[in-house]
Amino acid sequence: MREVSLWSEAALEAGLLAHLQDVPQAGPAGLPPHPDGEKALGLGAAQSSRLQRMNPPSLIDRPVSWLALAGFMGTGKSRIGWELSRELSLHFVDTDKLISKVVGKTIPEVFAERGEGFFRACESEVVRRVTRLEHAVVSLGGGTFVHESNRRELLRRGPVVVLTATPETVYARTKHSDRPLLHVPDPLTRIAELMLEREGAYQQGTIHVHSDGRPSEEIVAEIVERLWEWQETQQVARQDADDEREALELMEVERACD
């Protein structure tokens, strides 16, 4: 996808700040609020609205400080992402809501007035911004991870957790919504077709977790556990790479001395 600049940097930063301030600090499940509230954004009354980086709210033992959630619509990315952000004491960013903040329209309105191509370009612009954030859980739109350039950039930044569900579960969760891709005579068949088309892209995610018939706290617990496992494998891989580099450097020194 061709990289374009749809908005000014100031407009994108203002939209991000407005979205972050809209994220609820406690939800219907009665989860605890973010420990430092708005202070964790690194913003004060006299500070600029430009959000340069997100500061860690406290010294917290967590497997990662940034991750993204991908997957088909209706798999639970927004809800699970929000709960996961509370569990890890990270900020929560929903890319669809961020796009709505910047454009000033709902996603269905963007599709209707500007078309899917414009919306996908918006997604790519937002991906370039959210991959520069620190201390965040990012919930992606259903099609964001499908596009190769987005996928490459996200995976380079950190782990991507892909949530999965059956077409029947997705339809049950989305049938009363106004999602543009479901404005067809047979939504269930369309969901199954789209899921099959996107399966190859979703398979490239770092971690895969199914959300069918499971309480959100169970899903969050599994994601956290698997992130710890992923982090351990990353550390081992880095150590192996360091050992190999040192061995090669030693060989070069020995060869030079011969």
SULJOJO-V483143 format. One record per helix or strand. SS is the DSSP state (helix for helix, strand for strand). FROM is the first residue (numbers start at 1). LEN is the number of residues. If there is no record, write none. Layout:
BEGIN
{{SS FROM LEN} {SS FROM LEN}}
END
This chain:
BEGIN
{{helix 9 14} {helix 37 5} {strand 66 6} {helix 77 12} {strand 91 4} {helix 95 9} {helix 107 8} {helix 116 15} {strand 136 4} {helix 144 3} {helix 148 10} {strand 159 6} {helix 167 8} {helix 180 3} {helix 187 16} {strand 207 4} {helix 216 42}}
END
